[in-house]
Amino acid sequence: MKLFGSPFSPYVRKARVLLNEKNIDCEFVIEDPWPAESKIPSMNPLGKVPVLQIGPDNYLFESELVVHYLDHLEGKPLPPADAAGYWQSQWWQALGNGMIDATIARILESRRPAEKQMPEKMEREEARIARAFAAAASAYQGGQFLVASKFSLADLVLGVAFQYVDIRYPHDWRGKHPRLKQWFDGIAARKSFRETLPPGFTPVQ
Ligand SMILES: N[C@@H](CCC(=O)N[C@@H](CS)C(=O)NCC(=O)O)C(=O)O
């Protein structure tokens, strides 16, 4: 099994954190989706990473599917197993995935030539991110993990999202949401997070 992608991509990082958490053997192949000669479109018609190769000519793409596949690979998906907990975890994952999407949309807009940038687009993405932090703060019940009392995909996806905000849109969300900071510090300290940090990034304390 091979995972293709960039060490800077938060979508790829979700899969890498999960592989690390579950101790699954998988080669990580660095492949940039952006250049014209990239091999990614031959594996994923959408031309995006992550791509997970699961057979000689068999590729999975879209990070949510890749994460789902890896989580079920050995028949022992991460908890929670009960229906209420499962949907709670899905809610957190949707929030985290949306934060990643918004942070990427914002950074791509900021990289356009100054005369083509739309400040209102950046503001819209920033407002989305601010609302997501506020929603997380109000849904968070306290404790080491977001759902029940074990590490779940909710912690994984929201943790990757928060750290991606730190990387691409650094701002003082911690001052506003100190309880979330406390939760996040515990997640960011995990081996799986420390060992998959994007090159050159020093975690915010
Ligand atoms: N919805 C996709 C998004 C993946 C995505 O946008 N990946 C970026 C890297 S962070 C990419 O490959 N971009 C290349 C492009 O947009 O052409 C997923 O969850 O996998």
The ligand as a MOL file (V3000), in Angstrom:
LIG
                    3D

  0  0  0     0  0            999 V3000
M  V30 BEGIN CTAB
M  V30 COUNTS 20 19 0 0 0
M  V30 BEGIN ATOM
M  V30 1 N -11.6630 17.1450 -0.9930 0
M  V30 2 C -10.3050 16.7080 -1.2110 0
M  V30 3 C -9.3900 17.9320 -1.2190 0
M  V30 4 C -7.9440 17.5360 -1.5180 0
M  V30 5 C -7.1220 18.7440 -1.9510 0
M  V30 6 O -7.6490 19.8180 -2.3000 0
M  V30 7 N -5.7950 18.5580 -1.9220 0
M  V30 8 C -4.9300 19.6120 -2.3970 0
M  V30 9 C -3.6080 19.6120 -1.6110 0
M  V30 10 S -3.8270 20.3410 -0.0240 0
M  V30 11 C -4.5900 19.3400 -3.8440 0
M  V30 12 O -4.2440 18.2290 -4.1840 0
M  V30 13 N -4.6820 20.3720 -4.6840 0
M  V30 14 C -4.3220 20.2700 -6.0700 0
M  V30 15 C -5.2920 21.0020 -6.9540 0
M  V30 16 O -6.2670 21.5830 -6.4240 0
M  V30 17 O -5.0640 20.9920 -8.1640 0
M  V30 18 C -9.8970 15.7140 -0.1370 0
M  V30 19 O -10.4910 15.7460 0.9580 0
M  V30 20 O -9.0190 14.8760 -0.3880 0
M  V30 END ATOM
M  V30 BEGIN BOND
M  V30 1 1 1 2
M  V30 2 1 2 3
M  V30 3 1 2 18
M  V30 4 1 3 4
M  V30 5 1 4 5
M  V30 6 2 5 6
M  V30 7 1 5 7
M  V30 8 1 7 8
M  V30 9 1 8 9
M  V30 10 1 8 11
M  V30 11 1 9 10
M  V30 12 2 11 12
M  V30 13 1 11 13
M  V30 14 1 13 14
M  V30 15 1 14 15
M  V30 16 2 15 16
M  V30 17 1 15 17
M  V30 18 2 18 19
M  V30 19 1 18 20
M  V30 END BOND
M  V30 END CTAB
M  END
